[in-house]
């Protein structure tokens, strides 16, 4: 079986690039002795990828309880469910042995009252403005958690708005300092803080110091995408996951071709619209993953149609690969990866866990 | 089981609204004697919905070969696979008994040469600028198809850019006239044209005449969404499918709450950005589907987080329903519908076929 034989659209995952991306992040975190990498499986959602990214059933992060179940069934025991927990979800999280996060007094009280073996981290906000209390308010939540307190948790998602290495270093230091200060405040109050967890792919790679931090979370670095390439997380040649597609129409009058990777196969993510280079809905590569078509991008998407312009000279049924803007969103439309390793030969099919 | 018990996020489908939307379209098409409704299952992708929309295994339209397989297995025999076919996909389409569409001389030659019982429609472009040859070139493709010719096919997708009833009527007439002219040109050349197929939900509802047309395709009308409501396809109260979500964080300093319906559960579709009212990534309704929260919309989405603003006053874990911008994209992230009928009681779970 080769890429010429697969039904399209489908996902292609290049094992060599994946391994290189994993090694790059492992090296970046290893610069900080004592700091553990807790890979975020929200991007790959795959046991086979987790075997490489978190070998020996090492610590992982998950974004849904469906992921938690899938990885627990496969043997991973040390998981953080990294989305604010509701009282209604505690039972399922406890049954799976997940650590949970909270920034809410009522949720913290429910965790404290839950009969299960739950442990929780206090989510703080270091500038993203999504979830989390200000570091100064972490102690109040921690006191409600009482003996269930496991530590401090933050995510510098605003690193995605950074555009230079200096800016990334600044955001990484803001993330570190906020988490460290919150942990210190808890310890000063006599509380035991085992875990101080932070991360995003850009800050994990760019952090100059992780003093006071016990672990780093990152996920998108495994596959990479057109947006991360522009943040400097990796190079354009380091995008491990692409969408294999076929030419389904030719429109010479419009200097365009249509492919069968549309809004469902690619997602409607337009993150590169705010980046230095706007790739539309994706960059067109050849079937071998090489940039043979110049500036050809997916300019428009319908549900099952993608319009490519300027048009590569391709026959009906010819195959291309499309590098995604945002790999997490693109991967989620598909149920498996077709694994290659630098050639067209498909050496494996790896499943994913979608949904909730 | 009620909506208070379901894990979130998940899809809720209101059967009463669905039935009303189906009757509305059936009535609109019945204004045109002799014209058949061929519902497009790309939105619902569900056997249970197809039983209502195309009862008695009536003709349907599909957007993927996975749909074609799923509906064929369930008993639907008369299907059009409404995305330009490639030579590589002919075998699977033929095995399923699908009619296919093409606008390409090479694909048409492959159809003519295929040993299977394939029949094909010539796709023409009546103004959308996506797939299809100009009506004047349909004859050239039809001649290549030879005895495999089934008819003429078009889709006035540019109706989505229409904003008034008068404009919709104009686009509908353009669609009808283009398809009719192409069919007439084929008949004038002595070819048998059995099917003249057109449609989009807006033009199907607004067409004043369908003279010369044998069938109408439409799909999104079944569920409706915030974008279609602004096109006049239906009212805001006619959105049958919503996403049930839970409050996972409260941010009074930002006048916002976070819910567990983010970019994956809702999709990143921003179609209402170009509509009179921009609903962000969705409109927040109460758990009963009522507009109790004024102008509260999903202003930002992360993978699993949705930010709602202005913030409804809700406890952690409280439930809301989110009306989607584009129901086809939203539904595709989920594997089933939780069916209600005007109350919170879940009276059924209906599966979907995702992927390709």
Interface residues (C-beta under 8 A of the other chain):
Chain A: X7 X8 X9 X10 X42 X63 X64 X65 X83 X84 X85 X86 X87 X88 X89 X92 X103 X104 X106 X107 X129 X130 X131 X157 X246 X247 X248 X249 X250 X254 X258 X260 X263 X264 X265 X267 X268 X269 X270 X302 X303 X304 X305 X307 X315 X316 X317 X328 X329 X332 X333 X334 X335 X354 X355 X356
Chain B: X7 X8 X9 X10 X42 X63 X64 X65 X83 X84 X85 X86 X87 X88 X89 X92 X103 X104 X106 X107 X129 X130 X131 X157 X246 X247 X248 X249 X250 X254 X258 X260 X263 X264 X265 X267 X268 X269 X270 X300 X302 X303 X304 X305 X307 X315 X316 X317 X328 X329 X332 X333 X334 X335 X354 X355 X356
